[in-house]
């Protein structure tokens, strides 16, 4: 995440990137005195994770020793490093911290191993359904969900109280409230990640899923773009041309959306759970006036289906310590350590029981709203060619003001099918 003045960006589910902090050991493939070394790539440098690694090493009591290895801070850089080394069959890689959208690609390439039936049962128990779906490809579980994430609707309580009886339930209600605030000369903007990057894909997928639509079929062999896509695109176009979004919508990533709220331009902000903790440090007045609710619905009476982010642990096909890698992963994502990580790094757990912990509820007053969002959440296309699909979507929808709902629907349909079929040139 990008660090800006007084803005602390701890976790974005859509990328699972971590700030490179802490003194972590460098890459090594040798074992120490007969103790198997489990080289972890991805997630190791998140705030406070070195303490979790140390605790797991103590609990292992010589059965293995986890070594955290530095990776690039951005998701694309992380993927590039992992892909290059996996393609070279690097035996020095054991446990992989994978963005939730990498599962199908890595599994299809044979780079990660499916869990055994017993391991699958252990991983499944108590894990939220949608995060588990992101770790699954062709009915086999390949990942151990580490943390998850889902966007919420953040709003200024004082402003909402002026024009309504509570936060808006739907996009239509949010537009109406914003119009009234604008007419009265109050802050009114609706913050949305409209830049040409993964955040735009996340927003589009959330809106499309909330209309009941999908991008590809279950096994990623066919595009499923249809009239629901047109509705989703029409809503994004409406936001972009309504005069209710920031003038910099087409350049807005998470830091910009946060800044719009921090600087008291936004009345509503669609962003990740880190917002409350970050706002307490960035602007205490806004933090005290900050409310939260589930992402607005596209259809009245129907829940929104927000797009999950997060990270899964995968076990490298080329690891010489697969069992120990699994055991290490299960320790790193145990209920105790998921709670510890959520408190230290602001990355929500994948185990439902952790949401009921008193410490978690105290640190996350939005815990129940977040859990509600996760229980009806959606995932981005689970596809071996997801990176291509994502590039096509972000390019085709940028800038949002230029979207022609029907024409853009057809463009997406053709381009994404070409990507699935291995044809065409990426934008």
C-alpha positions in Angstrom: 0.0 0.0 0.0 1.0 3.6 -0.7 2.0 5.6 2.4 0.8 9.2 2.5 1.0 11.9 5.1 -1.2 10.9 8.1 -2.7 8.0 6.1 -1.9 4.5 7.2 -2.7 1.9 4.6 -2.5 -1.5 6.3 -4.3 -3.9 4.0 -6.1 -4.0 0.7 -7.8 -7.4 0.0 -7.6 -6.9 -3.7 -3.8 -7.1 -3.7 -2.6 -8.7 -0.5 0.5 -6.5 -0.6 2.5 -5.8 2.5 4.8 -3.0 3.5 8.3 -4.3 3.8 9.1 -3.8 7.5 10.9 -5.8 10.1 14.2 -7.7 9.9 13.4 -10.8 8.1 15.8 -13.5 7.1 17.0 -13.7 3.6 16.2 -16.6 1.3 17.8 -19.9 2.0 17.1 -23.4 0.9 19.3 -25.3 3.4 18.1 -27.0 6.6 19.6 -26.1 9.9 21.0 -29.0 11.9 18.4 -31.4 10.6 15.5 -29.1 11.2 13.5 -28.5 8.0 13.5 -24.9 6.9 10.2 -23.7 5.6 10.8 -20.7 3.3 7.8 -18.4 3.3 7.3 -16.0 0.4 4.5 -13.5 0.7 2.8 -12.0 3.8 5.9 -12.4 6.0 6.6 -8.7 6.2 3.1 -7.6 7.3 3.1 -5.6 10.6 3.8 -7.9 13.5 4.0 -11.1 11.4 7.5 -11.7 12.5 6.2 -12.3 16.0 3.7 -14.9 14.7 6.6 -16.6 12.9 8.6 -16.7 16.0 5.7 -18.1 18.0 5.1 -20.9 15.5 8.7 -21.8 15.4 8.6 -22.2 19.2 5.4 -24.2 19.0 7.0 -26.5 16.3 9.6 -27.5 18.9 12.2 -28.5 16.2 9.7 -30.1 13.7 10.4 -27.2 11.3 11.6 -23.6 11.3 9.8 -20.9 9.3 12.0 -18.3 7.6 10.3 -15.2 6.2 11.6 -13.9 2.9 11.1 -10.4 1.5 9.1 -10.0 -1.7 8.1 -6.8 -3.6 5.6 -4.6 -1.8 3.1 -4.6 -4.8 1.0 -7.6 -5.8 2.2 -7.6 -9.4 5.8 -7.6 -8.3 5.1 -10.4 -5.9 3.4 -12.5 -8.5 6.3 -11.9 -11.0 8.9 -13.1 -8.5 6.9 -16.2 -7.5 6.1 -17.1 -11.1 9.7 -16.8 -12.3 11.0 -19.0 -9.5 8.2 -21.5 -9.7 8.7 -21.8 -13.4 12.3 -22.7 -12.7 11.2 -25.4 -10.2 13.0 -23.6 -7.4 13.2 -26.0 -4.4 14.0 -23.1 -2.1 10.3 -22.1 -2.1 8.0 -23.9 0.3 5.1 -21.8 1.5 3.6 -19.2 -0.8 1.5 -16.2 0.3 -0.8 -15.9 -2.7 -3.3 -13.2 -3.6 -6.7 -14.7 -3.7 -6.9 -14.3 -7.5 -3.8 -16.5 -8.2 -5.1 -19.9 -7.1 -6.4 -21.1 -10.5 -3.3 -19.9 -12.4 -0.9 -21.5 -10.0 -2.9 -24.7 -9.7 -3.4 -25.1 -13.4 0.4 -24.6 -13.9 1.1 -27.4 -11.4 3.0 -25.0 -9.1 1.0 -25.7 -6.0 -0.3 -29.0 -4.6 -3.9 -29.8 -3.7 -4.6 -30.5 -0.1 -5.3 -34.1 1.0 -8.8 -35.0 2.0 -7.8 -34.8 5.7 -6.1 -31.4 5.2 -9.1 -30.1 3.3 -11.4 -31.0 6.2 -9.2 -29.3 8.7 -8.9 -26.1 6.5 -12.6 -26.0 5.8 -13.8 -26.3 9.4 -14.8 -22.8 10.6 -13.6 -21.0 7.5 -15.9 -18.5 5.8 -17.3 -19.8 2.6 -16.2 -17.2 0.0 -12.6 -17.0 1.2 -12.5 -20.8 0.9 -13.9 -20.5 -2.6 -10.9 -18.4 -3.6 -8.6 -21.2 -2.5 -10.4 -23.8 -4.6 -10.0 -24.8 -8.2 -11.8 -27.6 -10.0 -13.3 -28.9 -6.8 -10.0 -29.2 -5.1 -8.7 -27.0 -2.3 -5.2 -25.6 -3.0 -4.9 -22.8 -0.5 -5.1 -22.3 3.2 -7.0 -19.0 3.7 -4.8 -16.6 5.8 -6.8 -13.4 5.8 -9.7 -11.8 3.9 -11.2 -8.4 3.2 -14.3 -6.7 2.0 -15.3 -3.2 1.2 -17.8 -1.3 3.3 -19.7 2.0 2.9 -18.2 4.6 5.1 -20.2 7.8 5.7 -20.3 11.0 7.7 -23.0 10.6 10.3 -23.7 14.3 10.7 -24.3 14.7 7.0 -26.5 11.6 6.7 -28.6 12.8 9.6 -29.3 16.1 7.8 -30.9 14.3 4.8 -32.1 11.0 6.0 -33.0 8.7 8.9 -29.9 6.5 8.5 -27.3 5.4 6.0 -28.6 4.6 2.5 -29.4 1.0 1.7 -29.2 1.3 -2.0 -27.2 3.2 -4.7 -30.4 5.1 -5.6 -30.8 6.3 -2.0 -27.1 7.2 -1.8 -27.4 9.3 -5.0 -30.5 11.0 -3.6 -28.8 11.9 -0.3 -25.7 13.1 -2.1 -27.8 15.4 -4.4 -29.5 16.9 -1.3 -26.2 17.5 0.4 -24.8 19.1 -2.7 -27.8 21.4 -3.0 -27.3 22.6 0.6 -23.7 23.3 0.0 -22.5 20.4 2.3 -19.8 17.8 1.5 -21.5 15.4 -0.8 -19.1 13.3 -2.9 -19.3 9.5 -3.3 -15.8 8.0 -3.1 -15.1 5.2 -5.5 -11.9 3.6 -6.9 -12.3 4.6 -10.6 -8.7 4.6 -11.7 -7.4 2.2 -14.3 -6.2 -0.6 -12.0 -7.4 -3.5 -9.9 -9.6 -1.4 -7.7 -11.8 -0.6 -10.6 -12.1 -4.3 -11.4 -13.1 -4.9 -7.7 -15.8 -2.2 -7.8 -17.2 -3.4 -11.1 -17.2 -7.1 -9.9 -19.1 -6.0 -6.7 -21.7 -4.1 -8.7 -22.1 -6.9 -11.3 -22.3 -9.6 -8.6 -24.9 -7.6 -6.8 -27.1 -7.6 -9.9 -26.7 -11.4 -10.0 -24.2 -11.4 -12.9 -20.8 -13.1 -13.4 -17.9 -12.6 -15.7 -16.9 -16.2 -16.5 -18.5 -19.6 -15.9 -17.4 -21.9 -13.1 -14.5 -23.6 -14.9 -13.5 -20.5 -16.8 -14.1 -21.9 -20.2 -16.7 -19.3 -21.3 -17.5 -15.7 -20.7 -20.9 -15.0 -19.0 -21.2 -11.3 -19.8 -24.9 -10.4 -20.3 -27.6 -7.8 -19.7 -26.6 -7.7 -16.0 -23.2 -6.4 -17.1 -25.0 -3.6 -19.0 -26.8 -2.7 -15.8 -23.6 -2.7 -13.8 -21.8 -0.5 -16.4 -24.8 1.9 -16.5 -24.5 2.4 -12.7 -20.8 3.1 -12.9 -21.4 5.5 -15.8 -24.1 7.2 -13.8 -21.7 7.8 -10.9 -19.0 9.1 -13.2 -21.4 11.6 -15.0 -23.6 12.5 -12.1 -21.5 15.3 -10.7 -21.5 13.5 -7.4 -18.1 11.8 -7.7 -14.8 13.4 -7.3 -13.5 15.2 -10.3 -10.4 13.0 -10.0 -12.5 9.8 -10.2 -10.6 8.4 -13.1 -7.4 8.7 -11.1 -8.7 7.6 -7.7 -7.2 4.6 -6.1 -7.7 3.7 -2.4 -5.3 6.5 -1.1 -7.2 9.1 -3.1 -10.6 7.8 -2.0 -9.4 7.9 1.6 -8.0 11.4 1.2 -11.3 12.7 -0.2 -12.9 11.5 3.0 -10.1 12.8 5.2 -10.2 16.2 3.6 -14.0 16.4 4.2 -15.0 16.3 0.5 -16.8 12.9 0.7 -20.1 12.2 2.4 -19.9 8.5 1.4 -16.8 6.4 0.7 -16.6 2.9 -0.6 -13.4 1.5 0.8 -11.8 -1.2 2.9 -12.0 -1.8 6.7 -8.7 0.0 7.4 -10.5 3.3 7.0 -11.6 3.7 10.7 -8.2 3.0 12.3 -6.4 5.1 9.7 -8.8 8.0 10.1 -8.3 8.1 13.8 -4.7 9.1 13.1 -5.4 11.2 10.0 -8.3 13.3 11.1 -9.8 12.8 14.5 -12.8 15.0 13.8 -13.8 13.0 10.8 -13.2 9.7 12.7 -15.6 10.7 15.4 -18.2 11.5 12.8 -17.6 8.3 10.8 -20.3 5.7 10.4 -20.2 2.4 8.5 -22.6 0.1 6.8 -22.6 -2.7 4.2 -21.9 -1.7 0.6 -25.1 -0.2 -0.9 -27.4 -2.6 -2.8 -28.1 -2.3 -6.5 -31.5 -3.8 -6.1 -33.8 -2.8 -3.1 -34.2 -5.6 -0.7 -31.3 -7.6 -2.1 -27.9 -7.7 -0.3 -24.9 -6.4 -2.0 -22.2 -9.0 -2.9 -18.9 -7.3 -2.2 -15.7 -8.7 -3.8 -13.4 -10.3 -1.3 -9.7 -9.6 -1.1 -7.1 -11.3 1.0 -4.4 -14.0 0.9 -4.1 -17.8 0.9 -1.1 -19.9 1.7 -0.2 -22.4 -1.0 2.3 -25.2 -0.8 4.9 -25.3 -3.6 5.0 -28.4 -5.8 8.8 -28.2 -5.6 9.1 -28.0 -1.8 10.9 -30.9 -0.2 8.9 -30.3 3.0 5.3 -30.3 2.0 3.9 -31.8 5.2 5.9 -29.4 7.4 4.8 -26.5 5.1 1.2 -27.4 5.7 1.7 -27.6 9.5 3.4 -24.3 9.4 0.6 -22.7 7.5 -2.0 -24.0 9.9 -0.1 -22.5 12.8 0.4 -19.1 11.1 -3.4 -19.0 10.5 -4.6 -20.5 13.7 -7.5 -18.7 15.5 -5.0 -17.2 18.0 -2.7 -15.9 15.3 -5.5 -14.7 13.0 -6.7 -12.6 15.9 -3.2 -11.4 16.6 -2.7 -10.5 13.0 -6.0 -8.7 12.7 -5.1 -6.5 15.7 -1.6 -5.8 14.5 -2.0 -5.5 10.8 -5.7 -4.7 10.2 -6.2 -7.7 8.0 -9.6 -9.4 8.8 -9.7 -13.2 9.7 -11.0 -16.0 7.6 -12.2 -18.0 10.6 -15.7 -17.0 11.7 -15.0 -17.7 15.4 -12.4 -14.9 15.5 -15.2 -12.4 14.8 -16.8 -13.3 18.1 -13.6 -12.6 20.1 -14.0 -9.7 22.5 -10.7 -8.2 21.5 -11.6 -8.3 17.9 -15.0 -6.6 18.5 -13.3 -3.9 20.5 -10.8 -3.2 17.8 -13.3 -3.6 15.0 -16.6 -1.9 15.9 -17.5 -2.7 12.3 -17.0 -6.4 12.9 -20.6 -7.5 12.5 -21.1 -5.4 9.4 -17.9 -6.8 7.9 -19.0 -10.4 8.8 -22.4 -9.8 7.2 -20.7 -8.5 4.1 -18.4 -11.5 3.9 -21.3 -13.9 4.3 -22.9 -12.6 1.1 -19.6 -11.8 -0.7 -18.4 -12.7 -4.2 -15.0 -13.5 -5.7 -13.4 -12.2 -8.8 -13.2 -14.7 -11.7 -11.4 -17.8 -10.6 -9.5 -18.4 -13.7 -6.0 -19.4 -14.9 -6.0 -16.3 -17.1 -7.3 -13.9 -14.4 -4.4 -11.4 -14.9 -5.5 -11.0 -18.6 -9.1 -10.7 -17.6 -8.3 -8.0 -15.1 -6.2 -6.0 -17.5 -9.0 -6.1 -20.1 -11.7 -4.9 -17.6 -9.7 -2.1 -16.1 -8.6 -0.9 -19.6 -12.1 -1.1 -21.1 -13.8 0.7 -18.2 -11.3 3.5 -18.1 -12.2 6.3 -17.8 -15.6 5.5 -16.3 -17.2 8.5 -17.8 -16.5 7.1 -21.3 -18.5 3.9 -20.7 -21.2 3.2 -23.2 -23.1 0.4 -21.3 -24.3 -1.6 -24.3 -21.2 -1.1 -26.5 -18.8 -1.7 -23.6 -20.7 -4.9 -22.7 -20.0 -6.3 -26.1 -16.4 -5.2 -26.0 -15.9 -7.0 -22.7 -17.7 -10.1 -23.9 -15.5 -10.4 -27.0 -12.2 -9.5 -25.4 -12.6 -11.7 -22.3 -13.6 -14.7 -24.4 -10.5 -14.1 -26.6 -8.4 -14.1 -23.4 -9.9 -17.4 -22.3 -9.3 -18.9 -25.7 -5.7 -17.6 -25.8 -6.4 -15.2 -28.6 -6.2 -11.5 -29.0 -3.8 -8.8 -27.8 -4.0 -7.3 -24.3 -4.8 -3.6 -24.1 
